[in-house]
């Protein structure tokens, strides 16, 4: 069954790797998980999206598979925004990137750059998310659960057929040499102690929702 789990628009600083990526718009559908897992899964969704956005160069598209899920990432060099869609493995790659194009175009049309840049500064300073008003993202998570709904945007974005999309099998393949996902999880201030415990337990069982 194809499924979208999360969509995020993130402010990134590809030329300043010391500045973390932060979400300025986000939506998710975690209804397929138990109520007690959702908060931990949501934290990992945010962590996973930030991690891959920070490691995607401006102008690059890449799909990063990890266990049963894929993060599709498009980082725009023109305005320091990146879009990330986390889906299951069956979700069509071309549909995911067509949708990312549409979302980023609409976001920049409807949300002024000064607004989302201010939200990003506030988020980095406070260590928490301050999101822009972009309610369409929730609609997209629902509507595009069915990839056939994307037929119209696919037709008007045929240039993606000519664009090389880099496919990585694991998150480790996009980390810097010597980096380990376990270490990033341990060091992350954005993950609660319970979420870190959930990550370690799920990894041992090889059944975690996102990154394990």
C-alpha positions in Angstrom: 0.0 0.0 0.0 1.5 3.3 -1.0 1.5 6.0 1.7 2.8 9.4 2.5 3.8 9.8 6.1 5.2 13.3 6.2 5.8 16.4 4.1 8.0 19.2 5.3 9.3 22.5 3.9 12.6 23.4 5.5 14.9 26.4 5.6 18.4 25.2 4.9 21.9 26.8 4.7 23.8 24.6 2.2 26.8 27.0 2.2 26.9 27.2 6.0 26.8 23.6 7.3 27.0 24.7 10.9 23.4 26.1 10.7 20.8 23.4 11.2 17.9 22.9 8.8 14.5 23.8 10.4 11.0 23.1 9.2 8.9 26.2 8.3 5.9 24.1 7.3 5.0 20.6 8.1 2.2 18.0 7.9 2.0 14.3 8.6 -0.4 11.3 8.7 0.5 8.9 11.5 -2.8 7.2 11.7 -1.4 3.9 10.7 0.6 3.8 13.9 -0.6 3.2 17.5 -1.5 6.2 19.6 1.4 5.5 22.0 4.0 5.4 19.2 3.0 8.6 17.4 4.9 11.1 19.5 8.2 9.2 19.2 7.5 8.6 15.5 6.8 12.3 14.9 10.1 13.3 16.5 12.0 10.8 14.4 10.1 12.1 11.3 11.4 15.6 12.0 14.9 14.3 12.8 15.1 12.2 9.6 13.8 15.1 7.5 16.3 17.6 8.9 19.2 15.1 8.6 18.6 14.4 4.9 17.9 18.1 4.1 21.1 19.2 5.7 23.0 16.7 3.5 21.4 17.5 0.2 23.3 20.1 -1.9 21.5 23.0 -3.4 19.8 22.1 -6.7 20.0 18.3 -5.9 17.2 15.8 -5.8 17.8 12.5 -4.0 15.8 9.6 -2.6 17.1 8.0 0.5 15.8 4.5 1.4 16.0 3.3 5.0 14.3 0.0 6.0 10.7 0.3 4.7 10.6 4.0 4.0 12.1 6.6 1.6 12.8 10.2 2.1 12.5 12.2 -1.2 14.5 15.4 -0.9 14.7 18.5 -3.2 16.9 21.3 -2.2 16.5 24.5 -4.1 19.6 26.6 -4.6 17.6 29.7 -5.5 16.1 30.4 -2.1 17.6 28.1 0.5 14.4 26.0 0.8 14.2 22.2 0.8 11.2 19.9 0.5 11.1 16.5 2.1 8.5 13.8 1.6 8.7 10.6 3.6 6.8 7.7 2.0 6.8 4.0 1.9 8.9 2.2 -0.6 6.1 1.8 -3.1 5.3 5.5 -3.6 6.4 6.5 -7.1 9.5 8.6 -7.2 8.4 10.9 -10.0 5.2 11.7 -8.3 7.0 12.5 -5.1 9.3 15.0 -6.8 6.5 16.5 -8.9 4.6 17.1 -5.7 7.7 18.7 -4.0 8.0 21.1 -7.0 4.4 22.1 -6.6 4.6 22.5 -2.9 7.8 24.6 -2.9 6.4 26.8 -5.7 3.1 27.4 -3.9 4.9 28.0 -0.6 7.1 30.7 -2.0 4.1 32.3 -3.7 2.0 32.4 -0.6 4.5 32.9 2.2 6.9 35.9 1.9 10.6 35.1 2.3 11.0 37.4 5.2 8.2 35.6 7.1 9.7 32.1 6.8 13.2 33.3 7.4 12.0 34.9 10.6 10.3 31.7 11.6 13.5 29.8 10.9 15.5 32.2 13.1 13.0 31.8 15.9 13.0 28.0 15.7 16.8 27.9 15.8 17.0 30.3 18.7 14.3 28.5 20.8 15.1 24.9 19.7 11.5 24.2 18.7 9.4 24.5 15.6 7.7 27.8 14.7 5.7 27.0 11.5 4.3 29.4 8.9 0.6 29.4 8.0 0.4 27.0 5.1 -2.7 24.8 5.6 -2.5 23.4 2.1 0.2 21.0 3.3 -2.3 19.1 5.3 -4.6 18.8 2.3 -1.7 17.5 0.2 -0.9 14.7 2.7 -4.4 13.5 2.4 -5.0 14.0 -1.3 -1.8 12.6 -2.6 -2.0 9.4 -0.6 -3.3 8.2 -4.0 -0.5 8.9 -6.5 -3.0 8.9 -9.3 -4.2 12.3 -8.0 -0.8 13.6 -9.2 -1.4 12.9 -12.9 -2.1 16.6 -13.7 1.0 17.9 -12.1 3.0 15.1 -13.7 1.9 16.3 -17.1 3.0 19.8 -16.6 6.4 18.9 -15.1 7.8 16.6 -17.7 11.2 18.1 -17.2 11.6 15.9 -14.2 11.9 13.0 -16.6 15.2 14.5 -17.8 16.5 15.1 -14.3 18.7 12.6 -12.6 17.6 11.6 -9.1 20.2 10.2 -6.9 19.0 7.1 -5.0 20.7 6.1 -1.8 19.9 2.7 -0.1 20.6 3.9 3.5 20.8 7.1 5.5 24.5 6.2 6.2 25.3 6.7 2.5 24.6 10.4 2.8 26.2 11.0 6.1 29.7 12.5 6.2 32.6 10.0 6.5 32.8 8.8 10.1 29.3 9.9 11.0 27.0 7.3 12.5 23.2 7.5 12.8 23.4 6.2 16.3 25.7 9.0 17.3 23.5 11.6 15.7 20.5 10.3 17.6 22.4 10.3 20.9 23.5 13.9 20.4 20.2 15.2 19.1 18.7 17.7 21.6 15.4 17.5 19.6 14.8 13.9 20.5 13.4 13.1 24.0 14.9 10.4 26.1 11.8 8.2 25.5 12.3 8.6 21.7 15.9 7.7 21.9 15.0 4.6 23.9 12.3 3.8 21.3 14.8 4.2 18.5 17.3 1.8 20.2 14.6 -0.8 21.0 13.1 -0.7 17.5 16.5 -1.0 15.9 17.2 -4.2 17.8 13.8 -5.5 16.7 14.4 -4.3 13.1 10.9 -2.9 13.1 11.2 0.9 13.6 8.9 3.3 11.8 11.5 5.4 9.9 15.2 5.2 10.2 16.1 1.9 11.5 
